[in-house]
Amino acid sequence: MKVNKKVGIVVTSSISAAGGTGRIINDLIKSLNELSYEVHLFSPFTVNIKKIDSYYGSIQIKRVYSPRGFKKFLCKEGILSRKLMKKEFVEMVNNVDAVIDVNGGILHRYLPKNFDKERYIIWRLGRISSIESGKDSWSSKNFKKQIKEFIRKLFFLHQNKKYNSLSKEYKIYAVDEWTKNELIKYLGLSPEKNCLYPPIQINEFRYDKRKKKDQIVIFGRIAPNKRIDESIKLFFIGTQKFPKYNLIIMGGTTCDSKGYIRYLYQMIRSFKGEKRVEFIKNPSFEKLKEILLNSKILLESEIDSMTMTSLEAMAAGCLILAHKEGGTYLKVLDKGKFGSGFNNVKEGSKKLELILKGVENNTIKINKSMKRAEFFSQEKFIRHLKNILKLI
């Protein structure tokens, strides 16, 4: 069978932003570049190549399909953008051999009749939204988000009405087991048995014990759903006997970050820990490598799917302490085989204290944890991606 050479990527969030989806999509593009596929991108956001180069390194995109003018502003919201960008989507589809739709949603309805459904693949990265599940969503105080939520209600009539925009007719690859189970439980879908885990550039993280400092890191998008406030409490309580340890809070920012950071600073002041904490917003890839290679422990309180941040930290020789309800603990750490977990701040702070005692006494080894990161390497991702595209 002839291998297709042109692949279209559908993504309705910015790939020029630091961290999160942007990081995963740039690694996807790099992998497709390595496989000699020509990449076409469908996105309502402007692609800033200079930013991408500084954050992730160079990528090659043949063409970007994006709306213009006021329509571009309206399209910067997941499902709404897919409704308004039908023309741009069809134009892209007519120029590619296959489509990888990140997260999926209604666009399959606009596929040309002669487009084989086997060539349309959904890669689900995101959590189940309130529109999809019918659950109430987190209420944002950000004005822009309030406007978007109002527009959603206009389009979908009622906040609690389920809107299952995915279809069982197309192949769905979940980013991890946690996400796969969510798709089955809430949407009644049948995702592919094998997940398409995000690629980690293991070779970029060259562990050197001499670089390690008395430093703990919280790494991820600086937003309320990441539960960074819980990790901060855990840090201060868990390091009471180890005051020499400092904390780095590092990650991409969103429209909610400014207010959230003010709240986090208030919490830090309540612990009288201003001198022990540093924020690093929108770090470049080189900066995040430096921080992870200098850190000894990563704290993660997020209750969601597995994170790339934990994998990169493991590759850099960091010990992981993650919430037991999160995908990182369940999949990456395999329920405690490759790291530690906690259910609440009290338990987590005690676990952190035990880990620090082990680090100080040199009784905790990181070889097993670092070896685990190799399971999610970019090389394995490329092999899996190549096999998926061969089936088209």
Secondary structure in CASP SS format (residue, H / E / C, confidence):
PFRMAT SS
TARGET T0000
AUTHOR 0000-0000-0000
METHOD secondary structure of the structure
MODEL  1
M C 1.00
K C 1.00
V C 1.00
N C 1.00
K C 1.00
K E 1.00
V E 1.00
G E 1.00
I E 1.00
V E 1.00
V C 1.00
T C 1.00
S C 1.00
S C 1.00
I C 1.00
S C 1.00
A C 1.00
A C 1.00
G C 1.00
G H 1.00
T H 1.00
G H 1.00
R H 1.00
I H 1.00
I H 1.00
N H 1.00
D H 1.00
L H 1.00
I H 1.00
K H 1.00
S H 1.00
L H 1.00
N H 1.00
E H 1.00
L C 1.00
S C 1.00
Y C 1.00
E E 1.00
V E 1.00
H E 1.00
L E 1.00
F E 1.00
S C 1.00
P C 1.00
F C 1.00
T C 1.00
V C 1.00
N C 1.00
I H 1.00
K H 1.00
K H 1.00
I H 1.00
D H 1.00
S H 1.00
Y H 1.00
Y H 1.00
G C 1.00
S C 1.00
I C 1.00
Q C 1.00
I C 1.00
K C 1.00
R E 1.00
V E 1.00
Y E 1.00
S C 1.00
P C 1.00
R C 1.00
G H 1.00
F H 1.00
K H 1.00
K H 1.00
F H 1.00
L H 1.00
C C 1.00
K C 1.00
E C 1.00
G H 1.00
I H 1.00
L H 1.00
S H 1.00
R H 1.00
K H 1.00
L H 1.00
M C 1.00
K H 1.00
K H 1.00
E H 1.00
F H 1.00
V H 1.00
E H 1.00
M H 1.00
V H 1.00
N C 1.00
N C 1.00
V C 1.00
D C 1.00
A E 1.00
V E 1.00
I E 1.00
D E 1.00
V E 1.00
N C 1.00
G C 1.00
G C 1.00
I C 1.00
L H 1.00
H H 1.00
R H 1.00
Y H 1.00
L C 1.00
P C 1.00
K C 1.00
N C 1.00
F C 1.00
D C 1.00
K H 1.00
E H 1.00
R H 1.00
Y E 1.00
I E 1.00
I E 1.00
W E 1.00
R E 1.00
L C 1.00
G C 1.00
R C 1.00
I C 1.00
S C 1.00
S H 1.00
I H 1.00
E H 1.00
S H 1.00
G C 1.00
K C 1.00
D C 1.00
S C 1.00
W C 1.00
S C 1.00
S C 1.00
K C 1.00
N C 1.00
F H 1.00
K H 1.00
K H 1.00
Q H 1.00
I H 1.00
K H 1.00
E H 1.00
F H 1.00
I H 1.00
R H 1.00
K H 1.00
L H 1.00
F H 1.00
F H 1.00
L C 1.00
H C 1.00
Q C 1.00
N C 1.00
K C 1.00
K C 1.00
Y C 1.00
N C 1.00
S C 1.00
L C 1.00
S C 1.00
K C 1.00
E C 1.00
Y C 1.00
K E 1.00
I E 1.00
Y E 1.00
A E 1.00
V C 1.00
D C 1.00
E H 1.00
W H 1.00
T H 1.00
K H 1.00
N H 1.00
E H 1.00
L H 1.00
I H 1.00
K H 1.00
Y H 1.00
L H 1.00
G C 1.00
L C 1.00
S C 1.00
P C 1.00
E C 1.00
K C 1.00
N C 1.00
C C 1.00
L C 1.00
Y C 1.00
P C 1.00
P C 1.00
I E 1.00
Q C 1.00
I H 1.00
N H 1.00
E H 1.00
F C 1.00
R C 1.00
Y C 1.00
D C 1.00
K H 1.00
R H 1.00
K H 1.00
K C 1.00
K C 1.00
D C 1.00
Q E 1.00
I E 1.00
V E 1.00
I E 1.00
F E 1.00
G C 1.00
R C 1.00
I E 1.00
A C 1.00
P H 1.00
N H 1.00
K H 1.00
R C 1.00
I H 1.00
D H 1.00
E H 1.00
S H 1.00
I H 1.00
K H 1.00
L H 1.00
F H 1.00
F H 1.00
I H 1.00
G H 1.00
T C 1.00
Q C 1.00
K C 1.00
F C 1.00
P C 1.00
K C 1.00
Y C 1.00
N E 1.00
L E 1.00
I E 1.00
I E 1.00
M E 1.00
G E 1.00
G C 1.00
T E 1.00
T C 1.00
C C 1.00
D C 1.00
S H 1.00
K H 1.00
G H 1.00
Y H 1.00
I H 1.00
R H 1.00
Y H 1.00
L H 1.00
Y H 1.00
Q H 1.00
M H 1.00
I H 1.00
R H 1.00
S H 1.00
F C 1.00
K C 1.00
G C 1.00
E H 1.00
K H 1.00
R H 1.00
V E 1.00
E E 1.00
F E 1.00
I E 1.00
K E 1.00
N C 1.00
P C 1.00
S C 1.00
F H 1.00
E H 1.00
K H 1.00
L H 1.00
K H 1.00
E H 1.00
I H 1.00
L H 1.00
L H 1.00
N H 1.00
S C 1.00
K C 1.00
I E 1.00
L E 1.00
L E 1.00
E E 1.00
S C 1.00
E C 1.00
I C 1.00
D C 1.00
S C 1.00
M C 1.00
T C 1.00
M H 1.00
T H 1.00
S H 1.00
L H 1.00
E H 1.00
A H 1.00
M H 1.00
A H 1.00
A C 1.00
G C 1.00
C C 1.00
L E 1.00
I E 1.00
L E 1.00
A E 1.00
H E 1.00
K C 1.00
E C 1.00
G C 1.00
G H 1.00
T H 1.00
Y H 1.00
L H 1.00
K H 1.00
V H 1.00
L C 1.00
D C 1.00
K C 1.00
G C 1.00
K C 1.00
F C 1.00
G C 1.00
S E 1.00
G E 1.00
F E 1.00
N C 1.00
N C 1.00
V H 1.00
K H 1.00
E H 1.00
G H 1.00
S H 1.00
K H 1.00
K H 1.00
L H 1.00
E H 1.00
L H 1.00
I H 1.00
L H 1.00
K H 1.00
G H 1.00
V H 1.00
E H 1.00
N C 1.00
N C 1.00
T C 1.00
I C 1.00
K C 1.00
I C 1.00
N H 1.00
K H 1.00
S H 1.00
M H 1.00
K H 1.00
R H 1.00
A H 1.00
E H 1.00
F H 1.00
F H 1.00
S E 1.00
Q H 1.00
E H 1.00
K H 1.00
F H 1.00
I H 1.00
R H 1.00
H H 1.00
L H 1.00
K H 1.00
N H 1.00
I H 1.00
L H 1.00
K H 1.00
L C 1.00
I C 1.00
END
